[in-house]
Amino acid sequence: NNDGVSGLSRNDQNRNASDQSSRTLEAALHALDQRIDAAYPVTDPEVLSARWKNTLLPFSKSRAPMLIVGELGSGREFSARVIHQLAKRKGRFVSLDCAMAPEALIMAELVGEEDCPGRLSAANEGTICLRQLSSLAEATIQSVGDAVRSSTARLVMVELSTDKLESLPQAFARAVDEAILHVPPLRERPEAIRRAAERILHRDAMRLGRLVTGFDERAMAWLLEQSWPAHFIELEATIRRALPGASGALITRSDLTLSDSPSTAPDRTPDQIDPAHDRRRLCAALDEAQGDVASAAERLGISQMTFIKELEGYADD
């Protein structure tokens, strides 16, 4: 029967398409995991200070929605990942930047389409982290909320400030009223600077095959003095540049200051590009992000628009 054979063939094709969609989603999630690990190098909760871990621990004991606020690059999503790990949830951690995806496709991204599972499915019994949810229209936010509530994933929202709560429906604001985590900027967390710097150094020294074991006192003091407007991203870049030129077993202050160091000016905001972010750094960030402008801008701790404007400024050079 040709119809039977044809029908069986279509079923097989549908199953193959579904399997391929699942593999594509898994590959995308794996790539996202790698990007986050690159942007926030300290991804192991064991390297956290006891004080900050104790701050995060209470948030891991609930399945209720929560909000994490802080400056761009300060480790908001990293904190969400640690909370997920501390909660020992069965499912995985999945994130979505609502401002970067076309609004018309947000629901398809979350709930999926025929033969293509969405991110909520991938986050089953895990955590769904939504960045910049407040950038969406209220009707879309409401649809997102309904979809999340009908899933088994815990909702974690990541925003720049609590002011963004005004853009969310009252149901969202009430839900997170008692579950708001403020992530302080890196310049206010000297212990985080010390721990992250040591971990970055050890990791990259191993990758380069260099016998560099730490920082001397003056180098560490210099690191602790910086304002780090781009937070972990800029700290990592500074150490990565200094390591190849180190002549001894310890990174010295001169090793660090020879590289393009961040400004110590207290009035610099995260979205103001530093003069050190010249064409070379912009292009290097774009290369590391494999051409993804949004990811490259995030690596430098600036907005996508600022990155594009600065890159265009060198077009005639």
Salt bridges, closest charged atoms under 4 A:
ASP12 OD1 - ARG15 NH2 2.23
GLU26 OE1 - ARG92 NH1 3.17
ASP33 OD1 - ARG81 NH2 3.02
ASP33 OD2 - ARG92 NH2 3.23
GLU71 OE2 - ARG187 NH2 2.76
GLU71 OE1 - HIS231 NE2 2.93
GLU77 OE1 - ARG131 NH1 2.57
ASP97 OD2 - ARG131 NH2 3.62
GLU109 OE1 - ARG119 NE 3.02
ASP146 OD1 - ARG149 NH2 2.62
GLU191 OE2 - ARG195 NE 3.03
ASP204 OD1 - ARG203 NE 2.93
ASP204 OD1 - ARG207 NH1 3.65
ASP204 OD2 - ARG240 NE 3.65
GLU236 OE2 - ARG203 NH2 2.51
GLU236 OE2 - ARG240 NH2 3.05
ASP260 OD2 - ARG280 NH2 2.57
ASP274 OD2 - ARG268 NH1 3.63
GLU288 OE2 - ARG240 NH1 3.78
GLU288 OE1 - ARG299 NH1 3.34
ASP292 OD2 - ARG35 NH1 3.57
